[in-house]
């Protein structure tokens, strides 16, 4: 009896995978769960195990073939079966037909005054394969991502490329990445010029796989103007962004985890070559480490000199972590283009303020009892949970409880204010400071988590977001946002709402201060207490000031009571 080996679902938004290497040949004996093929997707590189024991009878997908989820990759028969002598059938590859007359490319003329909007390349249905050319398509880089901007072509028309060699850098509102070549050959045509916007599925370039194929004329370069052409982004909610304080310059110690700025293929190559990615200064967009960077270091076999990357503007002040003073590159007098992410942040902030009527209520809370609980359990908590116990999980837990008490704060409202949607769960978005900007991953169904669970989850999404390992789907779908502005010493802030949410809570720094308290005899006394400001920005179209006050008062009461002993094992 024969058994099919199919392409598994390797992620919520992953629809296909590329066969990078077969670990077994036709006729080989295979054990159950033995790895038989390596597969690469836009999110992960992995090995596919055999579902049964037997003999590999047939390989349906050749190396470098793209297989949809559920597609048959191979056939395994029972031990003693005879492998067929038929040649391996390659999976169809999307290619273009032989060169046909096409309209002359439209040359964009430079604009001196106000630049015109950047043209958007529409997705083109790939023609049938001709056996001589392969299309380079803009892949789906996230569930809600519909387009990407060409930030830099790494190869020119006429250049030779290898399989999986990076040929173009792409920037979206969620991620900056490199697109690898789907085939070896020669770049015969570039269809989308630098700084242009292409929709998902659009043909970016054409690769000729025939050595004698003619090379088409290169596509026109984007005009160079003093002000870049504006990028018109669709009204996509993600990434959810909060307000942006002053920028800060980061040194190299903050980007030590450079392997996060590399594709799975590059990380695998570095491992094979014995190269430490954290010691490489990437030449890709936003310091991304490219395949060539790894190969150059591997060839020289000399560790590169640690250098400071270009200054990065962040949306929240962050201390520079370094063991010794490091000379920073001056930005005084410099004029530079903003990144696409920064332009998206700017657009979302203005859009949010334009759509909703926002104002902020602030309340002061005594968290002295919580501080005492933390001191009692912090060592055991770290040993048991693997993460430190900060104040943030307490704020998150009480926020969730108050959202269940006041569902209007966990609702969404349509742009024209004609419809209110009450969420049946709390999907908690947590603002995370990264060298690329402030991003807001979402903890789904946060109401099901304890304080310990929230501490682990917050740490997990924060680490993966900083390491650029969070998936695009995790950056959308939040119903309420928590931003810890106090992590850098701010007493309180007035954060901007993440549309279409109706509220965002900013937690300030916990500080010791003298306050007036009631003594045991009922008289007023001055005592040193640990205090914090909670600032709730809300949409006055749906949330009234009384609602905001009740929400904050409920949080204050719960936090000051500090009845969390059972959750902390006390």
C-alpha positions as CSV (number, residue, x, y, z in Angstrom):
1,X,0.0,0.0,0.0
2,X,1.4,3.4,-1.0
3,X,1.4,6.5,1.2
4,X,1.6,10.1,0.0
5,X,4.0,12.5,1.6
6,X,2.2,15.9,1.4
7,X,3.3,19.5,2.1
8,X,2.1,20.3,5.7
9,X,0.6,23.6,6.9
10,X,3.7,25.4,8.3
11,X,1.9,28.5,9.6
12,X,-1.4,30.2,9.6
13,X,-0.8,32.3,6.5
14,X,1.7,30.0,4.7
15,X,0.2,28.6,1.5
16,X,3.2,27.0,-0.1
17,X,6.8,25.8,0.4
18,X,10.0,25.3,-1.7
19,X,11.8,22.0,-1.8
20,X,15.4,22.9,-0.9
21,X,17.0,19.5,-0.6
22,X,16.0,15.8,-0.7
23,X,17.6,13.8,2.1
24,X,16.5,10.5,0.6
25,X,16.6,9.1,-3.0
26,X,14.2,6.8,-4.8
27,X,14.7,3.3,-3.6
28,X,16.0,4.2,-0.2
29,X,14.5,2.5,2.9
30,X,12.9,4.9,5.4
31,X,11.9,4.7,9.0
32,X,8.8,6.4,10.6
33,X,9.5,10.1,11.4
34,X,12.8,10.0,9.6
35,X,13.5,13.3,7.8
36,X,13.3,12.9,4.1
37,X,13.2,16.4,2.6
38,X,14.0,20.0,3.6
39,X,11.4,22.6,2.9
40,X,11.7,26.4,3.0
41,X,8.8,28.9,3.3
42,X,8.8,32.7,3.7
43,X,8.7,32.1,7.5
44,X,10.7,29.0,8.3
45,X,13.1,26.3,7.1
46,X,12.2,22.8,8.3
47,X,12.5,19.1,7.6
48,X,9.5,16.9,6.7
49,X,9.5,13.5,8.4
50,X,8.2,10.3,6.8
51,X,4.7,9.4,8.0
52,X,5.4,5.7,7.6
53,X,8.2,3.2,7.3
54,X,8.9,1.8,3.9
55,X,10.7,2.5,0.6
56,X,10.7,5.8,-1.3
57,X,9.0,4.8,-4.5
58,X,8.7,8.2,-6.3
59,X,9.6,11.8,-5.9
60,X,6.9,14.1,-7.2
61,X,8.5,17.5,-6.4
62,X,12.0,18.1,-7.6
63,X,14.5,20.3,-5.8
64,X,13.6,24.0,-6.0
65,X,10.0,23.3,-6.9
66,X,7.3,25.2,-5.2
67,X,4.5,23.0,-3.7
68,X,1.2,24.3,-2.3
69,X,0.0,23.1,1.1
70,X,-1.5,19.7,0.7
71,X,0.4,19.0,-2.5
72,X,2.0,15.5,-2.9
73,X,5.8,15.6,-2.6
74,X,6.6,11.9,-2.7
75,X,5.2,8.4,-2.5
76,X,6.3,5.8,0.0
77,X,5.6,2.1,-0.4
78,X,5.8,-0.9,1.8
79,X,9.2,-2.6,2.4
80,X,10.1,-4.8,-0.6
81,X,8.3,-2.5,-3.1
82,X,10.1,-1.8,-6.3
83,X,10.7,1.8,-7.2
84,X,9.5,2.8,-10.6
85,X,12.1,3.6,-13.3
86,X,10.2,6.6,-14.5
87,X,12.1,9.9,-14.2
88,X,11.3,12.3,-11.4
89,X,8.5,14.6,-12.3
90,X,9.2,18.2,-11.4
91,X,6.5,20.3,-10.0
92,X,5.3,23.0,-12.4
93,X,7.1,26.3,-12.1
94,X,5.4,29.5,-12.9
95,X,7.3,30.9,-15.9
96,X,6.7,33.4,-18.7
97,X,6.2,32.4,-22.3
98,X,8.8,33.2,-25.0
99,X,9.5,36.9,-25.3
100,X,6.6,38.6,-26.9
101,X,6.1,42.2,-28.0
102,X,5.3,44.3,-25.0
103,X,4.5,48.0,-24.6
104,X,7.4,50.4,-24.1
105,X,8.1,51.0,-20.4
106,X,6.7,54.2,-19.0
107,X,9.5,56.5,-18.0
108,X,8.7,58.6,-14.9
109,X,9.8,62.1,-15.3
110,X,11.5,63.8,-12.3
111,X,9.3,66.3,-10.6
112,X,10.9,69.4,-9.1
113,X,8.1,70.8,-7.0
114,X,5.6,68.3,-5.6
115,X,6.4,64.7,-6.6
116,X,3.6,62.6,-8.0
117,X,2.4,59.5,-6.1
118,X,4.5,56.5,-6.7
119,X,2.8,54.2,-9.2
120,X,1.6,50.8,-8.0
121,X,2.5,47.7,-9.9
122,X,-0.6,45.6,-10.3
123,X,-0.4,41.8,-9.8
124,X,0.0,40.0,-13.1
125,X,-1.3,36.5,-13.7
126,X,1.7,34.3,-14.5
127,X,1.6,32.8,-18.0
128,X,2.3,29.1,-18.7
129,X,5.9,28.0,-18.4
130,X,8.0,28.2,-21.5
131,X,11.0,26.4,-20.2
132,X,13.3,29.4,-20.6
133,X,12.1,32.1,-18.1
134,X,11.0,32.2,-14.5
135,X,9.0,35.1,-12.9
136,X,10.0,36.7,-9.6
137,X,6.8,37.4,-7.8
138,X,6.1,39.5,-4.7
139,X,5.1,36.9,-2.1
140,X,2.5,37.2,0.6
141,X,4.4,38.7,3.6
142,X,1.6,38.6,6.1
143,X,-2.1,38.1,6.3
144,X,-3.0,41.7,6.0
145,X,-0.1,42.8,3.8
146,X,-1.2,43.8,0.3
147,X,1.8,45.6,-1.1
148,X,5.5,46.2,-0.8
149,X,8.0,48.9,-1.8
150,X,11.1,48.1,-3.7
151,X,13.9,49.6,-1.5
152,X,16.9,48.4,-3.5
153,X,17.7,46.1,-6.4
154,X,20.7,43.9,-5.4
155,X,21.1,42.6,-9.0
156,X,20.9,44.4,-12.4
157,X,19.6,43.3,-15.8
158,X,22.3,41.0,-17.2
159,X,23.6,39.8,-13.9
160,X,23.8,36.1,-13.2
161,X,22.0,34.8,-10.1
162,X,22.0,31.5,-8.2
163,X,19.0,29.7,-6.6
164,X,18.1,31.4,-3.3
165,X,20.4,34.3,-3.9
166,X,18.9,37.6,-2.7
167,X,18.1,39.8,-5.7
168,X,15.8,42.6,-4.3
169,X,15.0,44.2,-1.0
170,X,11.4,44.8,-0.1
171,X,9.8,47.0,2.6
172,X,6.2,46.6,3.9
173,X,4.4,48.2,6.8
174,X,5.3,45.2,8.9
175,X,8.7,43.8,7.7
176,X,11.8,44.6,5.7
177,X,13.1,41.5,3.8
178,X,15.0,40.2,0.8
179,X,13.4,38.2,-2.0
180,X,15.6,35.3,-3.1
181,X,15.8,34.1,-6.7
182,X,13.5,31.2,-7.4
183,X,15.9,29.9,-10.1
184,X,19.4,30.1,-11.4
185,X,19.9,32.1,-14.5
186,X,20.3,35.7,-15.7
187,X,18.2,38.7,-14.9
188,X,16.5,39.5,-18.2
189,X,14.0,42.1,-17.1
190,X,13.2,44.3,-14.1
191,X,9.6,45.3,-14.1
192,X,9.3,47.3,-10.9
193,X,11.8,50.1,-10.4
194,X,13.3,51.1,-7.1
195,X,11.0,53.1,-4.8
196,X,7.9,51.8,-6.6
197,X,5.1,50.0,-4.9
198,X,4.0,46.5,-6.1
199,X,1.0,44.6,-5.0
200,X,1.2,41.0,-3.7
201,X,1.5,38.6,-6.7
202,X,3.0,41.2,-9.0
203,X,5.9,40.2,-11.2
204,X,9.0,42.1,-10.0
205,X,11.5,40.6,-12.5
206,X,12.1,37.9,-15.0
207,X,14.9,35.4,-14.9
208,X,16.1,33.7,-18.0
209,X,17.2,30.1,-17.4
210,X,18.5,29.7,-21.0
211,X,22.1,30.7,-21.5
212,X,21.3,31.9,-25.0
213,X,18.3,34.0,-24.0
214,X,18.3,37.6,-25.1
215,X,18.5,40.2,-22.3
216,X,15.7,42.8,-22.3
217,X,16.4,46.5,-21.7
218,X,16.5,47.5,-18.1
219,X,13.5,49.1,-16.5
220,X,13.8,52.8,-15.9
221,X,15.2,53.8,-12.5
222,X,13.0,55.8,-10.2
223,X,13.6,59.6,-10.6
224,X,15.8,61.3,-8.1
225,X,14.2,64.2,-6.5
226,X,14.8,66.2,-3.4
227,X,11.7,65.0,-1.7
228,X,10.7,61.3,-2.2
229,X,7.4,60.5,-3.8
230,X,4.7,59.8,-1.2
231,X,3.7,56.2,-0.7
232,X,-0.1,55.7,-0.6
233,X,-0.8,52.9,1.8
234,X,-4.1,51.1,2.0
235,X,-6.2,51.6,5.2
236,X,-4.7,48.6,7.0
237,X,-4.9,48.6,10.7
238,X,-1.6,46.8,11.4
239,X,1.0,47.5,12.5
240,X,-0.6,49.0,15.5
241,X,1.6,51.9,16.7
242,X,1.6,54.2,19.6
243,X,2.9,57.7,20.0
244,X,6.5,58.5,19.2
245,X,8.8,60.3,21.7
246,X,12.3,61.6,20.9
247,X,14.7,59.5,18.8
248,X,17.8,57.9,20.3
249,X,21.0,56.5,18.8
250,X,21.8,52.8,19.4
251,X,25.2,51.3,19.5
252,X,26.2,47.9,18.2
253,X,25.6,46.2,21.5
254,X,21.8,46.7,21.1
255,X,21.8,44.8,17.9
256,X,23.9,41.9,19.0
257,X,21.2,39.5,18.0
258,X,21.9,40.2,14.3
259,X,20.7,36.7,13.3
260,X,17.2,38.1,13.7
261,X,17.9,40.4,10.8
262,X,18.5,37.5,8.4
263,X,16.3,35.1,6.4
264,X,16.1,31.5,7.5
265,X,18.3,30.5,4.5
266,X,21.0,33.0,5.6
267,X,20.9,31.7,9.2
268,X,21.2,28.2,7.9
269,X,24.2,29.2,5.7
270,X,25.9,30.9,8.6
271,X,25.5,27.8,10.7
272,X,27.0,25.6,8.0
273,X,29.9,28.1,7.5
274,X,30.5,28.5,11.2
275,X,29.9,32.2,11.0
276,X,28.6,34.2,14.0
277,X,25.8,36.4,12.7
278,X,26.0,38.7,15.7
279,X,29.4,39.9,14.6
280,X,28.4,40.8,11.0
281,X,27.4,44.3,10.0
282,X,24.7,43.6,7.5
283,X,24.6,45.4,4.2
284,X,20.9,44.8,3.6
285,X,18.0,47.1,4.4
286,X,18.0,48.2,8.1
287,X,21.2,46.3,8.7
288,X,19.8,42.9,7.5
289,X,22.5,40.3,7.0
290,X,22.6,39.0,3.5
291,X,24.0,35.8,2.0
292,X,26.9,37.6,0.5
293,X,27.8,39.1,3.9
294,X,28.1,35.6,5.4
295,X,30.1,34.2,2.4
296,X,32.5,37.2,2.5
297,X,33.2,36.5,6.2
298,X,33.5,32.8,5.6
299,X,36.0,33.4,2.8
300,X,38.2,35.8,4.8
301,X,37.9,33.6,7.9
302,X,38.5,36.8,9.9
303,X,36.0,38.2,12.4
304,X,34.8,41.6,11.2
305,X,35.5,44.7,13.3
306,X,32.5,45.6,15.4
307,X,31.0,48.8,14.1
308,X,28.1,51.0,15.1
309,X,25.2,50.8,12.7
310,X,23.5,53.9,11.3
311,X,21.5,55.8,13.9
312,X,18.0,54.5,14.2
313,X,15.0,56.6,15.3
314,X,12.9,54.9,17.8
315,X,9.5,55.7,19.1
316,X,10.4,55.4,22.8
317,X,13.6,56.5,24.6
318,X,15.8,53.6,25.5
319,X,19.1,53.5,27.4
320,X,22.2,52.6,25.5
321,X,23.4,49.3,26.8
322,X,27.2,49.2,26.7
323,X,30.0,48.2,29.0
324,X,32.3,51.0,27.8
325,X,31.8,54.4,26.1
326,X,31.4,53.9,22.4
327,X,31.9,56.8,19.9
328,X,28.6,57.4,18.1
329,X,28.3,58.8,14.6
330,X,27.0,62.3,14.6
331,X,23.7,63.1,12.9
332,X,24.1,66.9,13.2
333,X,23.3,68.6,9.9
334,X,22.4,65.4,8.2
335,X,19.4,65.1,5.9
336,X,18.1,61.6,5.2
337,X,15.0,59.9,4.0
338,X,12.6,58.4,6.5
339,X,12.1,54.6,6.4
340,X,8.9,53.1,5.1
341,X,8.0,52.0,8.7
342,X,8.5,55.6,9.9
343,X,6.3,56.9,7.2
344,X,3.6,54.3,8.1
345,X,3.9,55.3,11.8
346,X,3.4,59.0,10.8
347,X,0.4,58.2,8.6
348,X,-1.2,56.0,11.3
349,X,-0.8,58.6,14.0
350,X,-2.3,61.4,12.0
351,X,-5.1,59.0,10.8
352,X,-5.9,58.0,14.3
353,X,-6.1,61.6,15.6
354,X,-8.2,62.5,12.5
355,X,-10.7,59.7,12.9
356,X,-11.4,59.7,16.6
357,X,-12.0,62.2,19.4
358,X,-9.2,61.4,21.8
359,X,-8.5,62.5,25.3
360,X,-6.7,61.1,28.3
361,X,-7.6,60.5,31.9
362,X,-4.9,59.9,34.6
363,X,-5.2,58.2,38.0
364,X,-2.5,57.7,40.6
365,X,-2.3,54.2,42.2
366,X,-0.4,52.9,45.3
367,X,1.3,49.7,44.4
368,X,3.3,49.3,47.6
369,X,1.6,46.0,48.4
370,X,2.3,44.6,44.9
371,X,6.0,45.6,45.4
372,X,6.0,43.7,48.6
373,X,4.6,40.6,46.9
374,X,7.2,40.8,44.2
375,X,10.0,40.9,46.7
376,X,8.6,37.8,48.4
377,X,8.3,35.6,45.3
378,X,10.7,37.1,42.7
379,X,13.5,34.5,43.2
380,X,11.2,31.5,43.2
381,X,9.2,33.0,40.3
382,X,12.2,33.2,38.0
383,X,13.3,29.7,38.9
384,X,9.8,28.3,38.3
385,X,8.6,30.4,35.2
386,X,11.9,31.3,33.6
387,X,11.1,35.1,33.5
388,X,11.4,38.0,35.9
389,X,8.2,39.2,37.6
390,X,7.8,42.9,36.8
391,X,4.8,45.2,37.5
392,X,3.6,44.9,33.9
393,X,1.9,41.5,34.3
394,X,-0.1,42.8,37.3
395,X,-1.2,45.8,35.2
396,X,-2.1,43.5,32.3
397,X,-4.1,41.2,34.5
398,X,-6.1,43.9,36.2
399,X,-6.6,45.6,32.8
400,X,-8.2,42.4,31.5
401,X,-10.4,42.1,34.5
402,X,-11.6,45.7,34.2
403,X,-12.2,45.3,30.4
404,X,-14.5,42.4,31.2
405,X,-16.3,44.7,33.7
406,X,-16.5,47.5,31.2
407,X,-16.8,45.9,27.7
408,X,-17.3,49.3,26.1
409,X,-13.5,49.9,26.6
410,X,-12.8,46.7,24.7
411,X,-15.1,47.5,21.8
412,X,-14.4,48.9,18.3
413,X,-16.3,51.5,16.4
414,X,-16.7,52.0,12.7
415,X,-15.1,55.0,11.1
416,X,-18.4,56.7,10.6
417,X,-19.5,55.9,14.2
418,X,-22.5,54.1,12.9
419,X,-21.7,50.6,14.4
420,X,-20.2,49.4,17.6
421,X,-18.7,45.9,17.9
422,X,-18.2,44.3,21.3
423,X,-15.3,41.8,21.4
424,X,-16.1,38.5,23.1
425,X,-12.4,38.1,24.1
426,X,-9.5,40.3,25.2
427,X,-6.7,40.3,22.6
428,X,-4.1,42.3,24.4
429,X,-1.7,44.3,22.3
430,X,1.6,45.2,24.0
431,X,3.9,48.0,22.7
432,X,7.5,46.8,22.2
433,X,10.4,49.1,21.7
434,X,12.7,47.8,18.9
435,X,15.6,49.4,17.0
436,X,13.3,49.6,13.9
437,X,10.6,51.4,15.7
438,X,7.7,50.7,18.1
439,X,5.7,47.6,17.2
440,X,2.7,46.2,18.9
441,X,2.3,42.4,18.9
442,X,-0.9,40.9,20.1
443,X,-1.5,38.3,22.9
444,X,-4.7,36.5,21.8
445,X,-7.2,35.4,24.4
446,X,-5.2,37.1,27.2
447,X,-8.1,36.7,29.5
448,X,-7.3,33.0,29.8
449,X,-3.9,33.6,31.3
450,X,-2.7,34.0,34.9
451,X,-0.2,36.5,36.1
452,X,2.6,34.0,35.5
453,X,1.2,33.2,32.0
454,X,1.0,36.8,31.1
455,X,4.6,37.4,32.3
456,X,5.8,34.5,30.1
457,X,3.7,35.6,27.1
458,X,4.7,39.3,27.3
459,X,8.4,38.3,27.5
460,X,8.0,35.9,24.6
461,X,6.4,38.3,22.2
462,X,8.7,41.1,23.2
463,X,11.8,39.0,22.6
464,X,10.6,37.7,19.2
465,X,9.5,41.2,18.1
466,X,12.9,42.7,18.9
467,X,14.6,39.7,17.2
468,X,12.3,40.2,14.1
469,X,10.9,36.7,14.6
470,X,7.3,37.7,15.3
471,X,5.0,36.7,12.5
472,X,3.1,39.4,10.6
473,X,-0.2,37.9,11.8
474,X,0.8,38.5,15.4
475,X,0.9,42.3,14.7
476,X,-2.8,42.7,14.1
477,X,-6.2,41.9,15.7
478,X,-5.7,43.5,19.1
479,X,-8.8,44.9,21.0
480,X,-6.9,46.9,23.7
481,X,-3.3,48.1,23.9
482,X,-1.0,48.4,26.9
483,X,2.1,50.6,26.6
484,X,4.7,50.7,29.4
485,X,6.0,54.2,29.0
486,X,7.4,54.0,32.5
487,X,10.0,51.5,31.4
488,X,12.3,54.4,30.5
489,X,11.4,56.6,33.5
490,X,8.4,58.6,32.2
491,X,5.8,59.4,34.9
492,X,2.9,59.3,32.4
493,X,2.1,59.8,28.8
494,X,-0.9,60.5,26.6
495,X,-0.6,57.6,24.1
496,X,-2.5,57.6,20.8
497,X,-5.2,55.0,20.1
498,X,-4.5,52.1,17.8
499,X,-7.4,52.2,15.3
500,X,-10.0,50.7,15.3
501,X,-9.6,50.2,19.1
502,X,-11.2,52.7,21.4
503,X,-8.7,52.9,24.2
504,X,-5.0,52.5,25.1
505,X,-3.5,52.3,28.6
506,X,-0.1,53.8,29.4
507,X,1.6,52.7,32.6
508,X,4.1,55.1,34.1
509,X,7.3,54.6,36.2
510,X,6.8,53.2,39.7
511,X,8.5,55.7,42.1
512,X,8.8,56.1,45.8
513,X,7.3,59.3,47.1
514,X,5.8,60.8,50.3
515,X,2.0,60.6,50.3
516,X,-0.7,61.3,52.9
517,X,-2.2,58.1,54.2
518,X,-4.7,57.1,57.0
519,X,-3.0,55.9,60.2
520,X,-4.3,53.1,62.3
521,X,-6.0,55.7,64.5
522,X,-7.7,57.3,61.5
523,X,-5.5,60.4,61.4
524,X,-3.6,61.7,58.4
525,X,0.0,60.7,58.2
526,X,2.9,61.0,55.7
527,X,4.4,57.7,54.5
528,X,6.8,56.6,51.8
529,X,4.8,54.7,49.3
530,X,5.4,53.2,45.8
531,X,3.2,55.1,43.4
532,X,2.4,54.9,39.7
533,X,0.3,56.9,37.2
534,X,-2.1,55.1,34.8
535,X,-3.1,57.1,31.8
536,X,-6.1,55.9,29.7
537,X,-6.5,57.5,26.3
538,X,-10.0,56.8,25.0
539,X,-12.3,57.6,22.0
540,X,-14.9,60.0,23.2
541,X,-17.2,59.1,20.4
542,X,-18.0,55.8,22.2
543,X,-16.4,56.1,25.7
544,X,-17.6,58.8,28.0
545,X,-15.4,60.5,30.7
546,X,-17.4,58.7,33.3
547,X,-16.7,55.3,31.7
548,X,-13.0,56.1,31.7
549,X,-13.1,57.2,35.3
550,X,-14.9,54.0,36.4
551,X,-12.5,51.9,34.4
552,X,-9.5,53.5,36.1
553,X,-11.1,53.5,39.5
554,X,-11.8,49.7,39.2
555,X,-8.1,49.2,38.3
556,X,-6.9,51.3,41.2
557,X,-9.1,49.4,43.7
558,X,-7.9,46.0,42.5
559,X,-4.2,47.0,42.4
560,X,-4.2,48.6,45.8
561,X,-5.9,45.5,47.4
562,X,-3.2,43.3,45.8
563,X,-5.1,40.1,46.4
564,X,-2.8,38.0,44.1
565,X,-1.3,35.6,46.7
566,X,-3.1,32.6,45.3
567,X,-1.8,33.2,41.8
568,X,1.7,33.6,43.1
569,X,1.7,30.5,45.2
570,X,1.6,32.3,48.6
